């Protein structure tokens, strides 16, 4: 099972593959909160400033859930609604 930390962590897949990748602790914290909300089937509201990495923070755990990487959940699709992407 792949976790959000495996992707966005300081030694994660993105850090390994992208030269100059900047690990952002706030981004990982937000992503893990999103991951926990998905796993717990709870709503989550997050506010974060410019440069935190909000897009990856919600997209990575959502993609993992839809791809079946989170145990015990049968999420077949997700809707992302945003003004900036």
Secondary structure, 3 states (H helix, E strand, C coil): CCCHHHHHCCCCHHHHHCCCCCCCHHHHHHHHHHHHHHHCCCCCCCCCCCCCCHHHHHHHHHHHHHCCCCCCCCCCCCCCCCCCC
